[in-house]
């Protein structure tokens, strides 16, 4: 699946030493409005893109991502077939596994901005509710 304009959120993780340096993107929509749950990974060393075995917990477009470099990335919110989402998915970068964490957004939103103070906290702001 090409990256294209359909992918709506990105979180990156990079580091030095023997760490795998990669970026992650997921969600979006295809075929009109149909949201997707696909998560993809791009290896910076050779620009290869692969689809993770575990995608988002729910298909959604316009989620927002933040990352704790070398530890985990988080995807939050988005537009689902049943409305805007409050869910937050955590992807461990060591093995690309996903858990849906119990902390949720205070309000269902899509098209937020995300930023991180790696190792301390991630933040989501704005968006449409």
C-alpha positions, 0 to 999 in steps of 0.5 A, spaced: 500 500 500 503 506 498 503 512 503 499 517 499 495 522 502 490 517 505 495 516 511 493 521 516 498 520 522 505 519 524 510 517 529 517 516 529 522 513 533 530 514 532 536 512 536 543 511 536 547 505 537 544 498 535 537 501 535 533 500 529 531 506 526 524 507 523 518 511 522 511 508 523 504 511 520 497 508 520 490 509 519 487 513 514 482 511 509 481 508 502 476 507 497 472 514 499 471 514 506 472 507 508 477 508 514 483 503 515 486 499 521 493 498 518 500 500 521 506 501 517 513 501 518 519 504 514 526 502 516 530 508 515 537 504 513 534 502 506 527 505 506 523 499 506 516 499 508 512 493 511 505 492 514 505 490 522 502 484 524 498 488 529 494 494 526 490 499 530 485 497 535 479 500 531 479 502 523 480 510 523 482 516 519 485 522 522 488 519 528 494 523 531 501 520 533 506 521 539 512 517 541 517 516 546 523 514 542 526 507 542 520 505 547 513 506 544 509 510 539 502 512 541 496 513 536 490 517 539 483 519 536 481 519 529 474 518 525 471 511 525 465 508 522 461 510 529 464 517 530 470 520 533 474 516 537 477 517 544 482 510 544 489 510 545 493 505 542 501 503 544 506 500 540 512 497 543 518 499 538 522 493 540 517 488 537 511 492 534 506 489 539 500 493 540 496 494 546 490 499 547 491 503 554 486 504 559 487 512 559 483 515 553 482 522 551 478 527 555 474 528 548 473 524 542 477 528 537 480 527 530 485 531 526 489 533 532 496 535 533 501 531 537 508 532 540 512 529 545 518 530 550 521 523 549 522 520 556 517 524 559 510 525 556 506 526 549 501 531 548 495 531 543 492 538 542 486 541 538 483 537 533 475 537 531 470 534 536 
